[in-house]
């Protein structure tokens, strides 16, 4: 859905063509376009920590922030210190009889790398180390110059990356994976959390709070005051999904780029349904071996046992660890299936031009986006078990092919959710209104 960028009310059937060679008109307007439905609305003053809600689809457009700069700087510096502490010190120690094994956060990456599991090792390194570290440096690179009112090169790129890559930083998912792994390890040996673990627990909380306090809208306004760009004041405008700028139809058609943050802007994500469908099919195919093949192998005193995702849940239930079993079942079995079903349903609803239940379908889409990354729990559990359970003939854990397939399913479903354009859900209503 798109909206006219004018304070006057033109005829609903009027078609406005802007001169593609005309000079771009740039100004700051106190308006916002909803990312979910495309509704154009005026920004109203809201109190601290209050939410501005879309009048059409009830999506959150903006959240008021108080003392965000001071909080943001303090939390970013604290995160940097905690990040290095959590990676410099051991994370956990496992004792089996007279033997002990200590592991750091990155030992899981090295364990996979040594076993030639390069793709899986790269995924773990990226989501648990590289992206979080770059996030923290991005906070500092943006907030320190803002505090000094001094712009520095590359801030547009950094803030754009920070907005787009947030879901791929998975420290909180890794934390949940470590808790599940610790429960499994407690059944076989004595487990001790070390200094790195305690620093990591605090780091996760601090980094989440830093994101909650960050006022991206104010940062974008500081980097580039103008948020409205067009060649004709009567032409349609579309929203930039990154910086919330309003970009005229003629600019979208000629350059396909936001003048403010330089991100790609489209009327609708190109080939959204085709991309989403292809990714759903690929994820569905990989989901079968991910659940049938073993995810890891236990070797204890010469006895070798394999473990699938489902057998791992059964094992937890047998050990009467019901809550952990529920967490693993939901994250590793229920969520992937639900994502595939929901995304398929959303694609079908757009193809059939379904006009009812748009808000319900939009809620399903947002829920799918939110829960998608949490399926990485099993990947992180296996990663840490492989790193720390290496006691030779006594007890050893090794990764199996299913973990690669399962990691691919998680990545493909996350990309599928990003490829789907939720504004397509509202287009059927828009077309109905103009008929």
C-alpha positions as CSV (number, residue, x, y, z in Angstrom):
1,X,0.0,0.0,0.0
2,X,1.3,3.5,-0.8
3,X,0.0,7.0,-0.1
4,X,0.0,10.3,-1.8
5,X,2.5,12.8,-0.5
6,X,0.4,15.9,-0.3
7,X,-1.7,17.9,2.2
8,X,-4.4,18.5,-0.4
9,X,-6.8,15.8,-1.5
10,X,-6.6,14.9,-5.2
11,X,-9.1,12.8,-7.0
12,X,-8.8,9.1,-5.9
13,X,-8.6,8.1,-9.6
14,X,-6.0,10.7,-10.5
15,X,-2.7,9.5,-11.9
16,X,0.3,11.8,-11.3
17,X,3.4,11.4,-13.5
18,X,6.6,13.1,-12.2
19,X,9.3,14.3,-14.5
20,X,12.2,11.8,-14.0
21,X,14.6,14.6,-14.9
22,X,13.2,17.1,-12.4
23,X,15.2,18.1,-9.4
24,X,14.6,16.1,-6.2
25,X,12.6,17.9,-3.6
26,X,14.0,17.1,-0.1
27,X,12.4,18.3,3.2
28,X,11.7,17.1,6.7
29,X,8.1,16.2,7.3
30,X,6.6,15.0,10.6
31,X,5.1,11.9,8.9
32,X,5.7,8.2,8.9
33,X,4.8,5.4,6.5
34,X,3.9,2.1,8.2
35,X,6.4,-0.7,7.2
36,X,3.6,-3.3,7.5
37,X,0.7,-1.8,5.6
38,X,2.1,1.4,3.9
39,X,-0.3,3.8,5.7
40,X,0.9,7.4,5.7
41,X,0.2,9.2,9.0
42,X,1.3,12.2,11.0
43,X,3.8,11.7,13.9
44,X,2.3,12.8,17.2
45,X,4.1,13.8,20.4
46,X,4.3,10.8,22.8
47,X,5.7,10.5,26.3
48,X,8.8,8.5,27.2
49,X,8.6,4.7,26.5
50,X,5.1,5.2,25.0
51,X,4.3,3.7,21.6
52,X,2.9,5.4,18.5
53,X,0.6,2.8,16.8
54,X,-0.4,2.6,13.2
55,X,-4.1,3.7,12.8
56,X,-4.6,1.1,10.1
57,X,-2.9,-2.2,11.2
58,X,-1.9,-1.5,14.8
59,X,1.9,-1.9,14.2
60,X,4.3,0.0,16.4
61,X,5.6,3.0,14.4
62,X,7.7,4.7,16.9
63,X,8.6,4.5,20.6
64,X,9.4,7.5,22.7
65,X,12.8,7.5,24.3
66,X,14.1,9.4,27.4
67,X,17.7,9.8,28.3
68,X,18.5,7.4,25.5
69,X,21.9,8.9,24.6
70,X,23.4,8.6,28.2
71,X,21.9,5.1,28.6
72,X,23.1,4.1,25.1
73,X,26.7,5.2,25.6
74,X,26.9,3.6,29.1
75,X,25.4,0.3,27.9
76,X,27.7,0.2,24.8
77,X,30.9,0.7,26.8
78,X,29.7,-1.9,29.3
79,X,28.9,-4.3,26.5
80,X,32.4,-4.0,25.0
81,X,34.0,-4.8,28.3
82,X,31.7,-7.7,29.0
83,X,32.2,-9.1,25.5
84,X,36.0,-9.3,25.8
85,X,35.7,-10.7,29.4
86,X,33.2,-13.4,28.2
87,X,35.5,-14.5,25.4
88,X,38.8,-14.2,27.2
89,X,37.8,-16.3,30.2
90,X,36.6,-20.0,30.2
91,X,32.9,-20.4,29.8
92,X,32.4,-23.8,31.5
93,X,34.3,-26.8,32.9
94,X,33.2,-30.4,32.8
95,X,34.5,-33.0,35.2
96,X,34.3,-36.7,34.5
97,X,36.0,-38.7,37.2
98,X,39.6,-37.5,37.4
99,X,39.5,-35.8,34.0
100,X,38.3,-32.3,33.3
101,X,37.6,-30.3,30.1
102,X,37.3,-26.5,29.9
103,X,35.7,-24.6,27.0
104,X,35.4,-21.0,25.9
105,X,32.6,-19.6,23.7
106,X,34.8,-19.9,20.6
107,X,35.9,-23.4,21.3
108,X,32.7,-24.6,19.7
109,X,33.7,-22.9,16.4
110,X,37.2,-24.4,16.5
111,X,35.8,-27.9,17.3
112,X,33.6,-27.7,14.2
113,X,36.4,-26.2,12.1
114,X,38.8,-29.0,13.0
115,X,36.2,-31.5,11.8
116,X,35.9,-29.7,8.4
117,X,32.4,-28.5,9.3
118,X,33.3,-25.1,7.7
119,X,29.7,-23.9,6.9
120,X,28.4,-24.7,10.3
121,X,31.5,-23.2,12.0
122,X,31.1,-20.0,9.9
123,X,27.5,-19.7,11.0
124,X,28.4,-20.1,14.6
125,X,31.3,-17.6,14.4
126,X,29.2,-15.1,12.6
127,X,26.1,-15.2,14.8
128,X,27.9,-15.5,18.2
129,X,31.1,-13.5,17.7
130,X,31.5,-11.3,14.6
131,X,28.0,-9.8,14.4
132,X,27.7,-9.1,18.2
133,X,31.2,-7.5,18.2
134,X,30.4,-5.3,15.2
135,X,27.1,-4.3,16.8
136,X,28.9,-3.0,19.9
137,X,31.5,-1.1,17.9
138,X,28.6,0.3,15.8
139,X,26.9,1.6,18.9
140,X,30.1,3.4,19.9
141,X,30.8,4.7,16.4
142,X,27.3,6.2,16.2
143,X,26.7,7.5,19.7
144,X,30.1,9.0,20.6
145,X,30.1,11.4,17.5
146,X,26.4,12.1,18.2
147,X,27.3,13.1,21.7
148,X,30.0,15.4,20.4
149,X,27.8,16.6,17.5
150,X,30.5,15.6,15.1
151,X,29.7,13.6,12.0
152,X,32.2,11.0,10.8
153,X,32.4,9.0,7.5
154,X,30.5,5.8,7.2
155,X,27.7,6.5,9.7
156,X,24.9,5.9,7.2
157,X,26.4,2.5,6.3
158,X,26.9,1.5,9.9
159,X,23.4,2.5,11.1
160,X,21.9,0.8,8.0
161,X,23.8,-2.4,8.8
162,X,22.7,-2.2,12.5
163,X,19.1,-2.0,11.4
164,X,19.2,-4.8,8.9
165,X,21.5,-7.3,10.7
166,X,20.0,-7.3,14.2
167,X,18.2,-10.7,13.9
168,X,21.5,-12.4,12.9
169,X,23.2,-11.5,16.2
170,X,22.2,-14.4,18.4
171,X,23.8,-14.1,21.8
172,X,20.5,-14.6,23.6
173,X,19.8,-17.8,21.5
174,X,23.3,-19.0,22.3
175,X,22.6,-18.4,26.0
176,X,19.4,-20.6,25.8
177,X,21.5,-23.2,24.0
178,X,24.1,-23.2,26.8
179,X,21.4,-23.7,29.4
180,X,20.0,-26.7,27.6
181,X,23.5,-28.1,27.1
182,X,24.2,-27.6,30.8
183,X,21.1,-29.7,31.7
184,X,22.3,-32.5,29.4
185,X,25.8,-32.4,30.8
186,X,24.7,-32.5,34.4
187,X,23.3,-36.0,33.8
188,X,26.8,-37.3,32.8
189,X,29.3,-35.3,34.9
190,X,29.9,-32.3,37.1
191,X,29.5,-29.0,35.4
192,X,30.9,-25.7,36.5
193,X,30.1,-22.3,35.0
194,X,33.3,-20.1,34.9
195,X,33.9,-16.4,34.8
196,X,33.3,-16.1,31.1
197,X,29.8,-17.5,31.5
198,X,28.8,-15.0,34.2
199,X,30.2,-12.1,32.1
200,X,28.2,-13.5,29.1
201,X,24.9,-13.7,31.0
202,X,25.2,-10.0,31.9
203,X,26.4,-9.1,28.4
204,X,23.2,-10.5,26.9
205,X,21.0,-8.4,29.2
206,X,23.0,-5.3,28.6
207,X,23.0,-5.6,24.8
208,X,19.2,-6.2,24.7
209,X,18.7,-3.1,26.9
210,X,21.1,-1.1,24.6
211,X,18.9,-1.9,21.6
212,X,15.7,-1.0,23.5
213,X,17.2,2.4,24.4
214,X,18.5,3.2,21.0
215,X,16.6,6.0,19.2
216,X,17.2,5.2,15.6
217,X,14.7,7.8,14.3
218,X,16.7,10.6,16.1
219,X,20.0,9.2,14.8
220,X,18.7,9.2,11.2
221,X,17.4,12.7,11.7
222,X,20.9,13.8,12.9
223,X,22.7,12.1,10.0
224,X,20.3,13.5,7.4
225,X,17.6,15.9,8.5
226,X,15.4,15.5,5.4
227,X,13.2,12.4,5.4
228,X,10.9,13.2,2.4
229,X,12.2,13.0,-1.1
230,X,10.2,13.4,-4.4
231,X,10.1,15.2,-7.7
232,X,6.5,16.1,-7.6
233,X,4.5,16.8,-4.4
234,X,1.5,14.9,-5.8
235,X,3.3,11.7,-6.6
236,X,3.0,8.5,-4.6
237,X,5.6,7.9,-1.8
238,X,7.0,4.7,-0.5
239,X,8.7,4.0,2.8
240,X,12.4,3.1,3.2
241,X,12.4,-0.1,5.4
242,X,15.7,1.0,6.9
243,X,15.5,4.7,7.8
244,X,11.7,5.4,7.5
245,X,12.3,8.0,4.8
246,X,9.4,8.7,2.4
247,X,10.6,8.3,-1.2
248,X,8.7,9.4,-4.3
249,X,7.6,7.0,-6.9
250,X,9.7,8.6,-9.6
251,X,12.8,8.2,-7.5
252,X,12.0,4.6,-6.8
253,X,11.5,3.8,-10.4
254,X,14.6,5.7,-11.6
255,X,17.2,4.8,-9.0
256,X,15.6,2.3,-6.6
257,X,17.6,3.8,-3.8
258,X,16.8,5.8,-0.7
259,X,18.4,9.3,-0.9
260,X,18.8,9.3,2.8
261,X,20.4,6.0,3.8
262,X,21.2,4.6,0.3
263,X,19.3,1.4,0.9
264,X,17.2,-0.2,-1.8
265,X,13.6,1.0,-2.0
266,X,11.0,-0.8,-4.0
267,X,7.2,-0.4,-4.4
268,X,7.2,-4.0,-3.3
269,X,10.1,-6.4,-2.8
270,X,10.9,-7.7,-6.3
271,X,9.7,-11.2,-6.9
272,X,8.8,-11.5,-3.2
273,X,6.4,-14.4,-3.6
274,X,8.7,-16.3,-5.9
275,X,11.7,-16.0,-3.6
276,X,9.7,-16.9,-0.5
277,X,8.2,-19.9,-2.2
278,X,11.6,-21.2,-3.5
279,X,13.1,-20.8,0.0
280,X,10.1,-22.6,1.6
281,X,10.5,-25.5,-0.8
282,X,14.3,-25.7,-0.1
283,X,13.7,-25.6,3.7
284,X,11.0,-28.2,3.5
285,X,13.3,-30.6,1.6
286,X,16.1,-30.1,4.1
287,X,13.8,-30.4,7.1
288,X,13.4,-34.1,6.3
289,X,17.0,-35.2,6.7
290,X,17.4,-32.7,9.6
291,X,14.9,-34.8,11.6
292,X,15.6,-38.3,10.2
293,X,19.4,-38.4,10.3
294,X,21.3,-38.3,13.5
295,X,22.3,-34.9,14.8
296,X,25.1,-36.1,17.0
297,X,26.8,-39.3,18.2
298,X,27.6,-40.2,21.8
299,X,30.5,-42.6,22.4
300,X,31.0,-43.9,26.0
301,X,33.3,-46.8,27.0
302,X,33.1,-48.2,23.5
303,X,29.3,-48.0,23.2
304,X,28.2,-45.7,20.4
305,X,24.7,-44.1,20.3
306,X,23.2,-41.7,17.9
307,X,20.8,-38.9,18.8
308,X,18.2,-37.2,16.5
309,X,16.3,-34.0,17.4
310,X,13.2,-36.0,18.5
311,X,15.1,-38.6,20.5
312,X,16.8,-35.7,22.3
313,X,13.4,-34.5,23.4
314,X,12.4,-38.0,24.5
315,X,15.6,-38.3,26.5
316,X,14.8,-35.1,28.4
317,X,11.3,-36.3,29.1
318,X,12.6,-39.7,30.4
319,X,15.0,-37.8,32.7
320,X,11.9,-35.8,33.9
321,X,13.3,-32.5,32.6
322,X,9.9,-31.5,31.3
323,X,10.5,-27.8,31.0
324,X,13.7,-28.2,29.0
325,X,12.0,-30.8,26.9
326,X,9.2,-28.4,26.1
327,X,11.8,-25.6,25.2
328,X,13.7,-27.9,22.8
329,X,10.5,-29.4,21.3
330,X,9.1,-25.9,20.6
331,X,12.3,-24.4,19.3
332,X,13.6,-27.3,17.3
333,X,10.5,-29.1,16.1
334,X,7.4,-27.0,16.4
335,X,8.8,-23.6,15.4
336,X,10.4,-24.8,12.1
337,X,7.2,-26.6,11.0
338,X,5.1,-23.6,12.1
339,X,7.3,-21.2,10.1
340,X,7.0,-23.3,6.9
341,X,3.2,-23.7,7.3
342,X,2.6,-20.0,8.1
343,X,4.8,-18.7,5.3
344,X,3.1,-21.0,2.9
345,X,-0.3,-19.8,4.1
346,X,0.7,-16.2,3.7
347,X,2.0,-16.7,0.1
348,X,-1.2,-18.6,-0.7
349,X,-3.4,-15.8,0.8
350,X,-1.7,-13.2,-1.4
351,X,-2.0,-15.4,-4.5
352,X,-5.7,-15.8,-3.9
353,X,-6.2,-12.1,-3.1
354,X,-7.7,-12.9,0.3
355,X,-9.4,-9.8,1.8
356,X,-10.4,-11.1,5.2
357,X,-8.3,-11.5,8.3
358,X,-5.5,-9.2,7.2
359,X,-4.5,-8.1,10.7
360,X,-4.5,-11.8,11.8
361,X,-2.2,-12.7,8.9
362,X,0.0,-9.8,9.7
363,X,0.3,-10.9,13.3
364,X,1.3,-14.4,12.1
365,X,4.0,-12.9,9.9
366,X,5.5,-10.8,12.7
367,X,5.4,-13.8,15.0
368,X,7.2,-15.9,12.4
369,X,9.9,-13.2,12.0
370,X,10.4,-13.0,15.8
371,X,10.6,-16.7,16.6
372,X,12.7,-17.8,13.5
373,X,16.1,-17.3,15.0
374,X,15.3,-19.3,18.2
375,X,15.5,-22.5,16.3
376,X,19.3,-22.1,16.3
377,X,19.2,-23.5,19.9
378,X,19.9,-27.1,18.8
379,X,22.8,-25.9,16.7
380,X,24.4,-24.2,19.6
381,X,23.8,-27.1,21.9
382,X,25.6,-29.5,19.6
383,X,28.4,-27.0,19.1
384,X,29.1,-26.7,22.8
385,X,28.8,-30.4,23.5
386,X,31.3,-31.2,20.7
387,X,33.7,-28.7,22.2
388,X,33.6,-29.8,25.8
389,X,32.7,-33.5,25.8
390,X,36.0,-34.9,24.6
391,X,37.2,-37.5,27.1
392,X,38.6,-40.1,24.6
393,X,37.4,-43.6,25.3
394,X,35.4,-42.5,28.4
395,X,33.0,-40.1,26.7
396,X,33.0,-38.2,23.4
397,X,30.4,-36.3,21.4
398,X,30.7,-35.8,17.6
399,X,28.5,-33.8,15.2
400,X,26.5,-35.6,12.5
401,X,25.1,-34.5,9.1
402,X,21.6,-33.6,10.4
403,X,23.0,-30.6,12.3
404,X,24.1,-29.0,9.0
405,X,20.7,-29.7,7.4
406,X,19.0,-28.2,10.4
407,X,21.2,-25.1,10.5
408,X,20.3,-24.6,6.8
409,X,16.6,-24.9,7.5
410,X,16.9,-22.2,10.2
411,X,18.8,-19.8,7.8
412,X,16.5,-20.5,4.8
413,X,13.3,-19.9,6.8
414,X,14.7,-16.6,8.2
415,X,15.6,-15.4,4.7
416,X,12.2,-16.5,3.5
417,X,10.5,-14.3,6.1
418,X,12.7,-11.4,5.1
419,X,11.9,-12.0,1.4
420,X,8.1,-11.9,2.0
421,X,6.7,-8.4,1.7
422,X,3.9,-7.9,4.4
423,X,2.5,-5.0,2.4
424,X,1.2,-7.5,-0.1
425,X,-1.3,-8.7,2.5
426,X,-2.9,-5.2,2.4
427,X,-2.9,-4.8,-1.4
428,X,-6.1,-6.8,-1.9
429,X,-7.9,-4.3,0.3
430,X,-6.3,-1.4,-1.5
431,X,-7.4,-2.8,-4.9
432,X,-10.9,-3.3,-3.5
433,X,-11.1,0.3,-2.4
434,X,-10.1,1.6,-5.8
435,X,-12.4,-0.6,-7.9
